[in-house]
Amino acid sequence: MAYNSGTNQITRAYRFGTADDAEDGDGITQVQHDFALDEMVTDINALALDIFSRLKLIVIDTFTGDGVTTSFALSGTPASEDNLFVHLDGVYQNKSAFYLSGSNLVFTTPPPNNADMEVLALSTPNVGISISTFVVSDTTPSVLASNTFLTDVGVLTITDFDEGTTGQEITVISKGAITFDTTGTNLTGSSVDLVTADGDVTRWICEDGTTWRLIGFVNASADNSAGA
């Protein structure tokens, strides 16, 4: 069995020692069976990795060591080292060999010169009902970890949402005097900046991985008895 990521097709085949084996309908040998099984496991793993990557459940970063550098910037911010699978020249690295510093992967010992590094980071899918809180004073908060968020309790202007994916919908519950800049940023849906107060709720959808469109706004101080 083999998986083709280009066509998203799985093909299945049997191996025979010779053409006569195939014509006579003879069974495959144990060696041929074991070899085919190893190939099948490899192909299944490739299929799983491809699916996870497409769903953005896994983010893959690659680097090359120079024998000196210990810190490497990841494309996302994993929750912890437990969400990372690191390989150097194809060899899995124990968690004791590295740690996270923000979005940077830091090795305790510099990877060797020309070492090929592959970092698989498990991310939290944007599904479910988990509620996260934006980082204090972050004007471009990440929306990777959840689909419902609480804002900062102070005065803040939000200009973008980081790490969004096409088609992702998020709900933002304002906990302070939060302004959404919809006139000069990737946030759109209002001809003037959207000013919210504690208790107001906005809902957004990511159009293309960059542009966020306002699809709902509930003003908690207004009369919404007939529908928001």
N, C-alpha and C positions, 0 to 999 in steps of 0.2 A: 504494500500500500504506500502511496506517495501523495503528498499534499503540495499543490502548486498555488502559492500565494498570489500570483498574478491573475490566475483564472478562478481562484477560490474553488478548485475542483480536487476531489480525492480519487485517485485511480487505484485499482486493485489488480495484482498479477500474481501468478505462481511461477516458481523457478524450477526448471528441470535440468538434470545434468547434461543430457544430450538431446538431439532432436528425436532420436529413437524413443527416449523416455517419454517425451510428450506424446508421440504417436501411439505408443503402447498403453498410455494411461498409467504408467508407473508412478508410485508416490515419490515425493522428494526425500532426500536423505536428511539425517538429523543435522548435519552441518549446514545444509541448505536451509533447513527450517530455522536454525538458530540465527543464521545470518539475516534471513528475511524478517525474523522477529526483532532483531536489533534495529534494522532499518525502519520497521513499523513504529517502534517506540520513539525513534528520532523524529519521524514524520509527525507523529501525534503531538510531541512536545512543540514542534515548529508550528503546528496548527493552533495549539493552545496559546502560544506566545503571540501569534499573529492576531488572534481574536482579542486577547487582552489588550494588545497595543491599539487595535482599532477602537475598542471601547474606552481607551485611555485609563484602563485599570493598571497598566504598566507603562512607565515612562523610561525609555532607554537612552542613556548617555554613553558616549565612547570618548576615550582620551588616550594619549600616548605619553608614557613616562619619559622623564629626562634624567633620572637618577638624582635629582635635586628637589624638585617641586613636591610638596606634600599635600597642598590644598587644591581642590578642583571644584569649580562652580557647576552645580547641577542645574538643570533647566526647570526644576520644581523645588518645593520645600517639603520633603518627606516628614512624616510625624515623628519618626525616631529611626535609630539604626536598625531596628527590627524590620523595618519596611524596605531595607536595602539588601540586594544580592550582588556582591562584587566579585568579579573574576579578573585575574591578571594572567594574561597569556593562556586563558582557558581554565585556570586553576581557581576554584572557589576560595575566597578569603574569609577567615573567621572574623566574627564581629570585633574581636579584640585587636584586630589589625587596623581599625579605623574608627572614626567617630564623626558625628555631625556637628557643624557649627553654623547655625542658620541654614542657608541653602548650599553650604560648602561641605564636600566630602573631604575629610582630613585624615591622611594616613599617619600612623605613628612612625613609620619608616618610609622614606621616599621610594616609590616604585622604581624598578631598574630602568636604565636607559633603553628606549625603544620598546618598553613593555606595552602590550595592547591591553587596555582596560575597558571593561564593559560593566556598566552599572545599571541594574534593573531596580527601579523604584516602584513599589506598590503604592497606589494612590487610593483615596476613598472615593467611590463613585458618588455622583451627585444625585442620589436617590434617597428615599426614606423620609423620615420626619425629624431628623436630628436638627437641633438649633445651635448655631455657633455664634460667637461674638467677634466682631471685627477688632483688629488690633487698634489700640488707642492711638488717636491722631493720624491714622493711616488714611490718606486721601485717595489711595488706589488699592483698596483691600482685596485680598485674594478670596475667590469664591469656590476654591477647589474642594474644601472639606465638607460642604453641606449644600442644602438648597434653601435654607431659611436662616436669616442672620439678624442679630441685634447690633445696632450701631453704637458708637461712642456716646457717652452721656453729656458731653460738652458741646461746644460750638465748633462745627466742622463743615467744610465743603468737600464733597466727594466728586472727583472728576473722572473716575473710571473704575471698572472692576477687573482685577487681574486674574489670569489663569482660567478664563471662561471657555466654554466649548460651544460650537454652533448648535443651536436649538435648545440650549440650557435655559431653564426658567428659574429665577430666584425671587424670593420674597424678602424684603428688607423692612424690619420694624425699627422705626426711629425711637431712640431713647433720649434724645436731646434736640438741640436746635441744629438740624442737619439740612444743609443745602445740597441739592444735586445739580451740578453745572450741566445743563442741557442745551447751552447756547454756543459752546466753543470746544466741546470735547466729543468723545465717543458715545456719550450718553445723549439720547435724543427722545423727543416725544412731547416737548413743551416749548413754546416760543419764548418763554422767559425761564430763568432758573427756577427749579422747583424747591420751595422752602417748606420744610416740614418741622413739626414739633413732636414732643414726647407722645408716643401712642399712635402716631400716623403710620400708615403702611403703604409701601410702594411695591409694585411687582414689575419685573423686567424680563425680557427675553433676548438672548444673544443671537443676532441675525447671521453673522458670518465669522464668528470667532473674535471679532473686534468691536463691532457696533452693537450697543445695547439699546433696545427700544422699550420705552415705558408702555406697559399694557394694563396698568391698574394703579389707582391712587385712592386711598381712603383717608379722608381728613377726620380725625377722631373728634374734633371740636365742632363739626358740622352736623346738621340733622340728616342722618343717613337712614331714618326709619322707613323711607320709601325705596330704599336701595341706593347703594353707593355708586 
